[in-house]
Amino acid sequence: MTEADGNLPFEPDQSCIRESEILKVLGHPIRLKIVAGLMTESCNVKKIWECLALPQATVSQHLALLKNKNIISGRREGVEVYYQVTSPEAIRIVDAIFGDSFCCH
């Protein structure tokens, strides 16, 4: 379908609800940085707050929201929890924004 056919190239059956929810959550720069960073490697809270130079409490609040929205999940190793991105929609969105250009070391 093209505009020349008189039809717009939109998929009427695709709801985009999940993508919309993820975009709202990723609309905050800290959460966007966290997700982009976690796409390169799973990290514990300490590494994330050191990388972002933010207080631990701030990072924990953002991680809790990302977890509640099923964008990330935590994996316990001893006393530490390592976070990773588990939402394929979030991965596609962040990839579209940054591609391979985002890195946090």
Secondary structure, DSSP 4 states (H G I P E B T S, - for coil): --GGGT--S--TT---HHHHHHHHHHTSHHHHHHHHHHHH--EEHHHHHHHHT--HHHHHHHHHHHHHTTSEEEEEETTEEEEEE--HHHHHHHHHHHTT-----
